[in-house]
Amino acid sequence: MHKVIRFLGSLWLTFPLLALLACVLAAGGGLISSIEFIDVTIGALRLDVYGSPWFGGLMALLMLNLVVCTVTRKPWRYWQWGFLVTHTGILTLMIGACITYYFKVYGQMPLMEGQEANRFNVEHEKDLLVWIDEDPRQKEPAATLPLNYNFYKPGRPDQVFPTEPGIFVRVEERLPHVHHRDSYDPTGKGDETALEMELSEDGTVSDRFFLPLNQGFSLDLLQMRLMPLLDAAFDNLVAPAGNHGTLRFRIDGQELEVDIEKELNQPRTIAGRQVIAREYIEDPHGADVGPIAVFDLTQDGKTETYYVSALRPDRSPMRKSDGQHAAEIGVRLAVNLRSSALWFVKTETALRCLALSANGSKRELPVKIGEPLRYPFMQVPLDVRPLRLVESAERVPMPTKPRKDDQMRPAVRVKVSRGQTAVRTWVKFEPDPRSFTTVDLGGERVMLAFRPRQRKLDFSVRLERLKVPLRPGTQQPAKYESDITIFDPRVDGGIPCTTGVNYPATHRGFVFYQASVSKTQEGGRFDVSVFQVAWDPGKRILYLGGIMAISGTLFMMFLKPFLGRLMKRAKDAKDLPFGDAEIIVALTLLSIGTLTGSAMMFARSTWSGVALGFFVAGIDVIAAVVGCFMAWGRTPARGVQLGQALATTWCLNTAALVLFMWVKVLG
């Protein structure tokens, strides 16, 4: 047992441990610097290496080595006090690092000017939120499911969470990073329809993507869309029309065209009936019927008002009085849509394509799978090639690797079930509170959101004003800083603070840094501050451990050799040593600066008194060294005593500095 203890405290264990740790750290640093996906590498190393059990075991073994090495060298002589302080400082550093790693909380709090919040998003921690038949914008989630996984690599956790009675959410798969676009897998088990497209500019393929049904895709100024329509509706889009649409009537074998812009509120006659175009609405808000026209039809002295839709000919016209379809009246609405767009339309007979321009021009383009189409209203040649139309497909995310400074976008595949009814879907990570994934579970609407975990503060923060002064003579920001007010129930009134990049605001252990700024309106002023919020219980311990380690190292490098020479000189000393009273006076004089600084630290809130005290403490140390040199030749015995007093006050000064940092700087 004695040999084991000696080995645990020996350098034969210390050096191999340090060499192994150095190799691990060097390998990790080399991997970070050599790989393109740097953000992912740092996070993965933090979880897979620095947070692994074997790395923690190496650190614990090194701490045990330091403890055994320190304890087995007692009783500690005064010339060994530097060794003791250094080892204690290193142990304190390692303890502080462990506390920081396991308990530090940091994240981001975005605030608009005038906005107040008491929550912030915690980085690297994620939750799956579940709402059941509720509005997520007004209700708290029915369940908050913590996803404590390593999102830097894929996996199949297969973890089941119960929510409301009878409803279970199973997390089946996770992906570390996915593209913001989706892919569509033609499994035959899904309910999605999408058109796979290939985009070419000047003959070079520039993009490849899926165009989902009823969803748009933006390409600079060009909008692309895949939509289901009847052939009759597509004909309404292709047919020639006036600027505000054209009504084409066919009643009892007679035909009539009414240009709504030119003949608005003008009566026209067809088959003994009078028609008057009343209004044209190109984009009715909240409607899915496209452009509509309103007209009056008078027959036998009775007037009815009708609505006709360009995209819903099967329901047109519709009587305003009862909302019923008036199939006996034959009328179509041909329209010109002013938009730079390329519409792919899936009709009951074929896949058709319509090219639109901002000036109202339009042209039907022949569609053949695999053959390119050229958008005709653009000077730069732009070719679009439809590759395949997938139906009964399942929407799946596209895994990809994030680049440097690219925010991680993980995704999870979940199975929501109640009894024999089950629905599978992918949910992407999205911090936007307006983003949800909805599934229909046997008539129940279940809404899912994959978001950063939020931590609630015991106080709130309000952004009063974001200040972005410019450099003189330029439009470049000189700095970013925010005026904030902290509202704490323990304090009457608000606490005004100003925080910037290098001067954070601190309250109850939470530190608020100015991380970034943004704008709510394009071209407007900066009015959104993003604060980095951090709470680190190990920070104080890290600083204190660093102070002790530096002080002890200086003691061993400079003071210990000096004390050793004093002791050798004192072996043959013939002078009489100091008495007890003289030693007490010497210690008092050497400690007066430390005592003064410590007293001023608690008596006053300013730095001036504290700085004066520690300045005197520094003078004391220099005076003691000079005194030892003066006693070197004449009174070596007293020189040794002064050296002992110097070692004592050195440790006392270190303790006072640690106390000062704890109370004034880190408090």
ABEGO torsion letter per residue (X at the ends): XAAAAAAAABAAAAAAAAAAAAAAAAAAAAAAAABABAAAAAAAAAAAAAABAAAAAAAAAAAAAAAAAAAAAOBBBAAAAAAAAAAAAAAAAAAAAAAAAAABBBBBBBBBBGBBBABBBBBGBBBBBBBBGBBAAABBBABBBBBBBBAABBBBAGBBBBBBBGBBBBBABBBABBBABBBBBBAGABABBBBBBBBBBGGBBABBBBBBBGBBBBBEABBBBBBBBBAAAAAAAABBBBAAEBBBBBBGGBBBBBBAAAABGBBBBBGGBBBBBABBBABBBGBAAEBBBBBBBBBGGBBBBBBBBAABAAAOBBBAAAGBBBAABBBBBBBBBBBBBBBBBBBAABBBBBBBBAAGBBBBBBBBBGBBBBBAABABBBBBBBABBBBGBBBBBBBBBBBBGBBBBBBBBBBBBBEABBBBBBBBBBABAABBBBBBBGGBBBBBBBBBBBBBBABBBBBABBBBBBBBGBABBABBBBBBBBBBAABBEBBBBBBBAABBBBBGGBBBBBABBBBABBGBBBABBBBBBBBBAAAAAAAAAAAAAAAAAAAAAAAAAAAAAAAAAAAABABBBBBAAAAAAAAAAAAAAAAAAAAAAAABABAAAAAAAAAAAAAAAAAAAAAAAAAAAABAAAAAAAAAAAAAAAAAAAAAAAAAAAAAAAX
